Amino acid sequence: MEPQVPAEEFERLLEQRLARAVEVHEPLVLVSQIQRSGGTLLSQLFDNHFQLHAHPHELHIGYPRDKGDWPALDLLAGPEEWFEMLREYHVQRTFLNGYTKYVRKWVQYEDERLETYPFLLIPSLQRRLFEQCVSYWTIDRQRQVLDAYMTSYFNAWVDNRNLYAGPKRWVTAFSARLAVDPDNRRRFFEDYPDGRLLSIVREPRSWYASAASYNPERYGDPNVSIRHWRESAEAMLAAKRQYGDRVLLISFEDMLGDLEPTMRRVAEFLGIGFSPSLLEPTFNGLPIKANSSFKTDRHGVLDAPLKRRESLSPEVVATIGRLAGDVHEQVLSHTR
């Protein structure tokens, strides 16, 4: 059951938002590659830029199965069905409990303080805003339903500090692995021919050290997990070949070690002004700690992940080099 707001107050809030709604028709910048590669960090670097509507969570609009699908909506259905197809179920939880990005499932350090941020996106308000949009707009393409969803999302987020800054150029969102599947990439660019895909490649030894710490049951065997890494890297190369200038490949190591030149390159690619906000990860404008598999004790971009591979045994390093070294070099050649 959705949390309830008193009727009179809700109607006044709805009236105010509808009267001043910021329609979101901007194309989507999708950040997508295998997990533990910096997608959350990049989405947080976008968070406070005045030309962006930055989706603050991992994007979960997948349909018909789960977040791993680019949505395939039935345009003969109605607003209620469309909203249910796209609805992100973390919205209600974070509205009630706040936003906490805590990646480690297996360990919490004794002296570690978890940060929780208010996230005042009212689920019932989002639904009403969505219904209003699709009742006013002509809907004959899936893109228009997606625009209505994004409009409802950013306007129902009542403490969104960046809503009225602008003018906006893009919506940005991160979804792990979504763009690895070629059908997802095709359908994304069909809905957003003016969209952009950003994919981050992380050096495979460093990636393995992070992934194995994050979930040793899933990623502990390098022979298995590096095949997943390679699949993601090969998908980046395929996307670049097929979609050309609509795709930007980014080195994780450059993003951490040479942040400003990397973000200037990203800003130029997107045609947005460079801003110091692109150098500080934030959540709704507030500084946020790294989404790390390891203990973190400060805000900002950390360089510690660049040394993760030093913990690996020589045998594991050799296995990773044999399985991934060639494709890593190929992807890196497109990140300069």
C-alpha positions as a printed Julia matrix, in Angstrom:
336×3 Matrix{Float64}:
  0.0     0.0     0.0
  1.32    3.43   -0.93
  1.92    5.87    1.96
 -0.91    8.39    2.3
 -0.81   12.19    2.44
 -3.87   14.01    3.91
 -6.29   14.64    1.04
 -6.45   18.44    1.32
 -2.69   18.8     1.5
 -2.16   16.32   -1.3
 -4.58   18.14   -3.6
 -2.85   21.45   -2.89
  0.55   19.89   -3.6
 -0.77   18.3    -6.78
 -2.28   21.61   -7.86
  1.03   23.4    -7.31
  3.05   20.77   -9.16
  0.63   20.57  -12.07
  0.57   24.34  -12.41
  4.36   24.52  -12.44
  5.29   21.12  -13.85
  8.55   20.96  -15.74
  7.86   18.76  -18.75
 10.7    16.33  -19.37
 11.15   15.59  -23.07
 14.95   15.6   -23.11
 16.73   12.52  -24.49
 18.23    9.94  -22.18
 21.92    9.44  -21.47
 22.16    5.81  -20.38
 25.2     4.76  -18.34
 25.48    1.0   -18.59
 28.07   -1.77  -18.33
 28.84   -4.62  -15.95
 28.46   -3.92  -12.21
 31.38   -2.62  -10.1
 32.71   -0.44  -12.92
 31.88    3.1   -11.79
 28.33    3.57  -13.07
 27.04    4.77   -9.72
 29.95    7.2    -9.43
 29.31    8.7   -12.86
 25.6     9.1   -12.12
 26.52   10.91   -8.89
 28.9    13.22  -10.75
 25.98   14.17  -13.0
 23.67   14.74  -10.02
 24.08   18.48   -9.5
 24.66   19.77  -13.03
 22.14   22.46  -13.95
 21.63   21.15  -17.5
 20.72   17.62  -16.41
 17.76   15.82  -14.93
 19.82   13.21  -13.08
 18.0    10.06  -11.99
 19.5     9.43   -8.53
 19.04    5.64   -8.25
 19.77    2.75  -10.55
 17.08    2.89  -13.24
 14.53    0.08  -12.74
 11.96    0.58  -15.5
 12.55   -2.8   -17.12
  9.57   -4.67  -18.57
  8.3    -7.36  -19.07
 10.71   -9.34  -16.88
 12.86   -7.11  -14.68
 15.36   -4.25  -14.69
 17.5    -6.19  -17.15
 15.01   -5.49  -19.96
 14.63   -2.26  -21.86
 10.85   -1.74  -21.53
  8.55   -3.11  -24.22
  5.18   -1.48  -23.5
  1.81   -2.34  -24.95
  0.62    0.98  -26.38
 -2.93   -0.35  -26.46
 -2.92   -0.52  -22.69
 -3.94    2.49  -20.62
 -2.21    4.86  -18.18
 -2.67    2.58  -15.17
 -1.04   -0.36  -16.94
  1.79    1.78  -18.34
  2.6     3.16  -14.92
  2.66   -0.31  -13.39
  4.96   -1.51  -16.17
  7.46    1.29  -15.5
  7.03    1.86  -11.77
 10.26    1.65   -9.77
  9.51   -0.12   -6.54
 12.42    1.43   -4.64
 10.59    4.79   -4.77
  8.16    3.89   -2.01
 10.86    2.35    0.18
 13.19    5.32   -0.11
 10.33    7.79    0.4
  9.61    6.1     3.74
 13.16    5.27    4.85
 15.46    7.61    2.92
 18.19    6.73    0.45
 21.16    4.63    1.55
 23.61    3.36   -1.04
 25.17    0.42    0.75
 26.7    -2.09   -1.59
 28.36   -4.59    0.73
 26.11   -7.5     1.58
 28.62   -9.5     3.55
 30.39   -7.14    5.97
 29.9    -3.82    7.73
 32.86   -2.37    9.58
 32.31   -1.75   13.27
 33.12    1.97   13.21
 31.46    2.68    9.87
 28.57    5.15    9.71
 26.03    4.64    6.95
 24.7     7.8     5.33
 20.97    8.17    4.76
 19.57   10.97    2.62
 15.97   12.22    2.46
 14.23   11.33   -0.79
 10.83   12.98   -0.9
  9.37   11.54   -4.07
  5.71   10.96   -3.2
  4.55    7.77   -4.96
  0.86    8.73   -5.17
  1.79   12.16   -6.54
  3.96   10.55   -9.19
  1.07    8.37  -10.29
 -1.3    11.33  -10.58
  1.24   13.39  -12.51
  1.83   10.51  -14.9
 -1.9    10.09  -15.49
 -2.26   13.82  -16.15
  0.58   13.81  -18.68
 -0.7    10.89  -20.72
 -4.24   12.29  -20.68
 -3.04   15.65  -22.09
 -0.39   14.39  -24.52
 -0.74   12.48  -27.76
  0.57    8.97  -27.13
  1.46    7.03  -30.26
  5.06    6.07  -29.47
  6.73    4.47  -26.47
  9.02    7.5   -26.15
  6.04    9.66  -25.19
  5.12    7.27  -22.38
  8.73    7.35  -21.18
  8.7    11.17  -21.27
  5.52   11.14  -19.19
  7.16    8.8   -16.7
 10.27   10.99  -16.4
  8.09   14.1   -16.04
  6.14   12.44  -13.24
  9.33   11.21  -11.56
 11.22   14.48  -11.4
  8.17   16.6   -10.53
  6.88   14.27   -7.8
 10.34   14.45   -6.22
  9.32   17.49   -4.2
 12.72   18.25   -2.65
 14.53   17.94   -5.99
 17.0    20.82   -5.75
 17.78   20.8    -9.45
 14.3    20.7   -10.98
 13.95   24.35  -11.94
 17.59   24.98  -12.86
 18.27   24.87  -16.52
 17.48   24.82  -19.34
 18.0    21.08  -19.39
 19.79   19.19  -22.14
 19.55   15.54  -21.0
 18.09   13.04  -18.58
 20.87   10.84  -17.15
 20.44    7.41  -15.6
 22.54    4.38  -14.7
 21.45    0.78  -15.2
 24.0    -2.0   -14.72
 24.31   -4.48  -17.62
 21.23   -3.16  -19.44
 23.23   -2.21  -22.53
 25.2    -5.46  -22.65
 22.3    -7.14  -24.47
 22.16   -6.1   -28.15
 18.34   -6.15  -28.24
 18.26   -3.73  -25.32
 20.66   -1.4   -27.12
 18.59   -1.55  -30.28
 15.32   -0.79  -28.5
 16.93    1.98  -26.43
 18.11    3.78  -29.57
 14.75    3.18  -31.26
 13.08    5.07  -28.4
 15.91    7.6   -28.12
 17.52    8.07  -31.53
 18.82   11.32  -30.04
 20.04    9.51  -26.89
 23.55    8.65  -25.81
 25.17    5.56  -24.3
 28.09    5.88  -21.88
 29.95    2.69  -20.94
 32.81    2.47  -18.46
 35.54   -0.16  -18.77
 37.43   -1.08  -15.63
 40.81   -2.82  -15.75
 39.85   -6.51  -15.32
 42.12   -7.29  -12.37
 40.87   -4.28  -10.43
 37.29   -5.14  -11.42
 37.67   -8.73  -10.26
 39.05   -7.7    -6.85
 36.05   -5.42   -6.3
 33.46   -7.86   -7.65
 34.79  -10.82   -5.67
 34.68   -8.75   -2.48
 31.16   -7.54   -3.26
 29.73  -11.01   -3.87
 32.2   -13.9    -3.52
 29.58  -16.54   -4.31
 28.77  -14.98   -7.67
 32.14  -13.54   -8.68
 34.71  -15.53   -6.7
 35.77  -17.86   -9.53
 37.8   -15.77  -12.01
 37.2   -18.28  -14.8
 33.47  -17.57  -14.53
 33.39  -13.9   -13.56
 35.93  -12.71  -16.13
 33.75  -14.19  -18.85
 31.02  -11.79  -17.66
 33.53   -8.91  -17.71
 34.59   -9.87  -21.24
 30.97  -10.04  -22.4
 30.47   -6.46  -21.19
 33.68   -5.23  -22.85
 32.83   -6.9   -26.15
 29.36   -5.33  -25.99
 31.0    -1.9   -25.7
 33.0    -2.53  -28.85
 29.91   -3.74  -30.69
 27.92   -0.69  -29.56
 30.67    1.66  -30.71
 30.86   -0.02  -34.1
 27.09    0.08  -34.61
 26.12    3.43  -33.11
 29.32    5.42  -33.54
 29.17    8.97  -32.21
 26.18    8.18  -29.99
 28.42    6.0   -27.79
 31.24    7.12  -25.5
 33.59    4.63  -23.85
 35.25    5.77  -20.63
 38.18    4.33  -18.71
 37.4     3.77  -15.03
 41.04    4.37  -14.2
 41.0     7.7   -16.05
 37.81    8.71  -14.26
 39.47    8.15  -10.88
 43.03    9.16  -11.7
 42.39   12.03  -14.14
 38.92   13.13  -13.16
 38.77   16.64  -14.57
 40.09   15.82  -18.07
 37.75   12.83  -18.19
 34.69   14.83  -17.17
 35.6    17.63  -19.58
 35.59   15.0   -22.32
 32.19   13.74  -21.14
 30.81   17.3   -21.01
 32.05   17.99  -24.54
 30.51   14.73  -25.78
 27.14   15.72  -24.27
 27.33   19.34  -25.35
 26.95   20.68  -21.81
 28.99   23.31  -20.04
 31.78   22.1   -17.81
 30.97   22.76  -14.16
 32.87   22.04  -10.93
 29.82   20.0    -9.92
 31.02   17.35  -12.37
 33.99   16.72  -10.07
 32.07   15.98   -6.87
 29.73   13.01   -6.37
 26.49   14.13   -4.74
 22.96   12.97   -3.98
 20.47   15.77   -4.6
 23.33   18.22   -4.24
 24.64   16.72   -0.98
 28.14   15.15   -0.84
 28.05   11.35   -0.79
 30.57    8.61   -0.06
 31.75    6.16   -2.68
 29.64    3.12   -3.52
 32.54    0.82   -2.65
 32.94   -2.87   -1.89
 35.49   -1.77    0.71
 35.38    0.53    3.72
 35.22    4.24    2.89
 35.66    7.07    5.35
 35.35   10.25    3.28
 33.37   11.88    0.51
 34.5    12.6    -3.02
 36.22   10.53   -5.69
 38.66    8.01   -4.22
 41.8     6.64   -5.88
 42.05    3.56   -3.62
 40.21    1.34   -6.16
 43.15    1.77   -8.52
 45.2    -0.43   -6.16
 42.67   -3.22   -5.61
 44.42   -5.6    -7.97
 47.52   -5.64   -5.74
 45.7    -8.02   -3.39
 45.34  -10.75   -6.04
 47.51  -13.87   -6.19
 49.87  -14.35   -9.14
 47.74  -17.28  -10.31
 44.58  -15.18  -10.45
 46.42  -12.34  -12.19
 47.67  -14.76  -14.84
 44.19  -16.21  -15.36
 42.68  -12.76  -15.81
 45.4   -11.7   -18.23
 44.81  -14.8   -20.34
 41.02  -14.36  -20.4
 40.71  -10.59  -20.74
 43.94   -8.86  -21.71
 43.31   -8.67  -25.46
 39.79   -7.22  -25.31
 40.76   -4.76  -22.58
 43.35   -3.23  -24.88
 40.82   -2.98  -27.68
 38.32   -1.12  -25.5
 40.99    1.19  -24.09
 41.9     2.25  -27.62
 38.44    3.86  -27.87
 38.68    5.75  -24.57
 41.33    8.24  -25.64
